[in-house]
């Protein structure tokens, strides 16, 4: 986990898809800190050690998974290709050992729309 600069303002803004930030706020404090740190590291242009690329068509999306008490908490984000483009948090989930199919489908739709906007 490198690249986080103490003090100062990150290079990139963080944008949250509707509902993601409010839902994340309901997660336990430790989970919020880990996911928030991963997003912050992405804002600095680095990748947190816990963040892994999703598979297939979603390989541009990074997912952070954090085990809680009997639940795995997840957040998926996309880093815009422009050097100063935003980090866009596409989705969050707190179910099961893997990302549910309906969540993966929602991430794919949101990623497609984000790329449309990104490419003008």
Protein Blocks (a to p, Z undefined) as FASTA:
>chain_A
ZZiagehjdfbdcdddehklmmmmmpcfklmmmmmmmmmmmmnopacfkbccdehjllmp
ccdddddehiacdddddddfblkbccddfbdcdedjbdcfklmmmmmmmmmmmmmmmnZZ
